[in-house]
């Protein structure tokens, strides 16, 4: 198989490159050269936001293209139009954020999507940018040659968003840890390596259409995730499970100040941790145990000095230690 990855050096794109190389594929990457590519790829240079940024792709044919672009949809439009006669399939890593907020628990790929998105738009907001990217791919490749990977929460090594790395750093620090309850709260996420394996499998199977791409609901719980963090770091952290009402009354923001966690019984939890993923599971998605994801992320985090490199626009995640101490002191 001949694969072209647009990007291919960070998080999801990097994992796709490594999965394809692991299957003996011939992999080409196009990027700006700001990060080191995995060994074994053919590297092309180009900045898709600049005039002539796709010139390096003037020649060549591929069995599939994988694109993880998250900003202005017109960049996806330009790449897809350029490649539509020289690639058999276009895989676009989109997001479950494209669904109209808030999708109900159990939503499938047929749920309504956001309005106002356009394939030739400049950058607007994340949901419309991702939907615009989907429309750009559909316009150039058609539904039969397009795969729309509507990912949810993605965790694992090389994470450049800062969610799991924050929890690992916090538990490594030890002491009492504000653990957002309930302990048995079901989570839905995907290890980036499992996402990547599914993507290369989708290319091999010649799949098409949209797929909700995350684990089945309850693949892990909040308790299992945080206990795995304590185990991986080997710290003496004490998880103090705290009721959602206490956390919300303290003004702590779910998802950002306490990454991954959203209160049970809310539209946020239904949207972020309760999608129907039967279509992806039925086409080969397999998710590894949470303990493996956490331990491997900790090993990677230590290998880069303990601080995860964040992408430039990623919002700072995590809870202020003073706020945490105040809530724990009054609990």
Residue pairs with C-beta under 8 A, 6 or more apart in sequence:
1 20
1 23
1 25
1 26
1 63
1 64
1 200
1 203
1 204
2 25
2 26
2 28
2 61
2 62
2 63
2 64
3 16
3 20
3 25
3 26
3 27
3 28
3 62
3 63
3 64
3 65
3 66
3 200
3 203
4 27
4 28
4 29
4 30
4 57
4 60
4 62
4 64
4 65
4 66
4 83
4 87
5 13
5 16
5 17
5 20
5 27
5 28
5 29
5 30
5 65
5 66
5 67
6 13
6 29
6 30
6 31
6 48
6 65
6 66
6 67
6 68
6 69
6 79
7 13
7 29
7 30
7 31
7 67
7 68
7 69
8 14
8 16
8 17
8 27
8 29
8 30
8 31
8 37
8 38
8 41
9 29
9 31
9 34
9 35
9 36
9 37
9 38
10 35
10 158
10 160
10 311
11 154
11 158
11 159
11 160
11 161
11 192
12 68
12 93
12 151
12 154
12 192
12 195
12 196
13 29
13 66
13 68
13 93
14 38
14 158
15 156
15 158
15 192
15 193
15 195
15 196
16 66
16 68
16 196
16 199
16 200
17 27
17 29
17 37
17 38
17 41
18 38
18 193
18 196
19 193
19 196
19 197
19 199
19 200
20 27
20 200
21 27
21 38
21 40
21 41
23 200
25 200
26 42
27 40
27 41
27 42
28 41
28 42
28 43
28 44
28 60
28 62
29 37
29 41
29 42
29 43
29 44
30 44
30 45
30 46
30 48
30 54
30 56
30 57
31 37
31 43
31 44
31 45
31 46
32 45
32 46
32 47
33 43
33 45
37 43
44 56
44 57
45 56
46 52
46 53
46 54
46 55
46 56
46 57
47 53
48 54
48 69
48 75
48 78
48 79
49 71
49 72
49 75
54 78
54 79
54 82
57 79
57 82
57 83
60 86
61 86
61 87
62 83
62 86
62 87
62 88
63 87
63 88
63 89
63 203
64 87
64 88
64 89
64 90
64 91
64 203
65 79
65 80
65 83
65 87
65 89
65 90
65 91
66 91
66 93
66 199
67 76
67 79
67 80
67 90
67 91
67 92
67 93
67 133
67 137
68 93
69 75
69 76
69 79
69 92
69 133
70 95
70 126
70 129
70 130
70 133
71 123
71 129
72 121
72 122
72 123
72 129
72 132
73 117
73 118
73 119
73 120
73 121
73 129
73 132
73 133
73 135
73 136
74 119
74 120
74 121
74 122
74 136
76 92
76 119
76 132
76 133
76 136
76 137
77 119
77 120
77 136
77 139
77 140
80 90
80 136
80 137
80 139
80 140
80 141
81 140
83 90
83 140
84 90
84 140
84 141
87 141
88 145
89 141
89 145
89 146
89 147
89 203
89 206
89 208
90 137
90 140
90 141
90 145
90 146
90 147
91 146
91 147
91 149
91 199
91 202
91 203
92 133
92 134
92 137
92 146
92 147
92 148
92 149
93 149
93 151
93 195
93 199
94 130
94 131
94 133
94 134
94 148
94 149
94 150
94 151
94 210
95 126
95 127
95 130
95 150
95 151
95 152
96 103
96 150
96 151
96 152
96 212
96 214
96 271
96 272
96 275
97 126
97 127
97 130
98 113
98 114
98 117
98 127
98 130
98 131
98 134
98 150
99 107
99 111
99 112
99 113
99 114
99 150
99 271
100 111
100 112
100 113
100 114
100 115
101 114
101 127
101 267
101 271
102 267
102 268
102 270
102 271
103 111
103 112
103 270
103 271
103 275
104 270
105 269
105 270
105 274
106 274
106 275
106 276
107 212
107 270
107 271
107 274
107 275
107 276
108 212
108 275
108 276
108 278
108 279
109 150
109 209
109 210
109 211
109 212
109 279
113 131
114 127
114 128
114 131
116 124
116 128
117 127
117 128
117 129
117 131
117 132
117 134
117 135
118 132
118 135
119 132
119 133
119 135
119 136
119 139
120 132
120 136
121 128
121 129
121 132
123 129
124 132
134 148
134 210
137 146
137 148
138 146
138 148
143 208
143 209
144 208
145 208
146 208
146 209
147 199
147 202
147 203
147 207
147 208
147 209
147 211
148 209
148 210
148 211
149 195
149 198
149 199
149 202
149 211
149 213
150 210
150 211
150 212
150 213
151 190
151 195
151 213
151 214
152 188
152 189
152 190
152 212
152 213
152 214
152 272
152 273
152 275
153 163
153 187
153 188
153 189
153 190
153 214
153 260
153 272
153 273
154 161
154 189
154 190
154 191
154 192
154 195
155 163
155 164
155 189
155 190
155 191
155 192
155 260
155 293
155 297
156 164
156 191
156 192
156 193
156 293
156 296
156 297
157 192
157 193
157 296
157 297
157 299
157 300
158 192
158 300
159 165
159 192
159 297
159 308
160 308
160 309
160 310
160 311
160 314
161 310
161 311
161 314
161 317
162 259
162 308
162 310
162 314
162 316
162 317
162 318
163 259
163 260
163 317
164 229
164 259
164 260
164 293
164 294
164 297
165 297
165 301
165 307
165 308
166 259
166 317
166 318
167 225
167 226
167 229
167 259
167 260
168 229
168 232
168 233
168 294
168 297
168 298
168 301
169 301
169 306
169 307
170 177
170 229
170 237
170 318
170 319
171 177
171 226
171 229
171 230
171 233
171 235
171 237
172 233
172 235
172 237
173 235
173 237
174 235
174 236
174 237
175 236
175 237
175 238
176 237
176 238
176 240
176 328
177 226
177 237
177 238
177 239
177 240
177 324
178 240
178 242
178 247
178 258
178 319
178 324
178 327
178 328
179 222
179 223
179 226
179 239
179 240
179 241
179 242
180 222
180 241
180 242
180 244
180 247
180 254
180 258
180 261
181 222
181 241
181 242
181 243
181 244
182 222
182 241
182 243
182 244
182 264
183 221
183 222
183 223
183 241
184 221
184 222
184 223
185 221
185 222
185 223
185 261
185 264
185 269
186 217
186 218
186 221
186 273
186 274
187 215
187 217
187 218
187 219
187 220
187 221
187 222
187 225
187 260
187 273
188 214
188 215
188 216
188 217
188 218
188 219
188 272
188 273
188 274
188 275
188 277
189 214
189 215
189 219
189 220
189 260
190 213
190 214
190 215
190 285
190 287
191 287
191 288
191 292
191 293
193 288
194 285
194 286
194 287
194 288
195 213
197 286
198 213
198 280
198 283
198 284
198 285
198 286
201 283
201 284
202 211
202 283
202 284
205 283
205 284
207 283
211 279
211 280
211 283
212 275
212 276
212 277
212 279
212 280
213 277
213 280
213 285
214 275
214 277
214 280
215 277
215 287
216 277
216 281
216 287
217 273
217 274
217 275
217 277
219 287
219 290
220 289
220 290
222 260
222 261
223 239
223 241
224 290
224 291
225 260
225 290
225 294
226 239
227 239
228 290
228 291
228 293
228 294
228 295
229 237
229 294
229 298
230 237
230 239
231 291
231 294
231 295
232 291
232 294
232 295
232 297
232 298
233 298
240 328
240 331
242 327
242 328
242 331
244 263
244 264
246 327
246 331
247 254
247 258
247 263
247 327
248 254
248 263
250 323
250 326
250 327
252 258
252 319
252 323
252 327
254 261
254 262
254 263
254 268
255 261
255 262
255 268
255 272
256 315
256 317
257 317
257 318
257 319
257 320
257 323
258 319
259 317
259 318
262 268
262 269
262 272
262 273
263 269
277 285
301 307
301 308
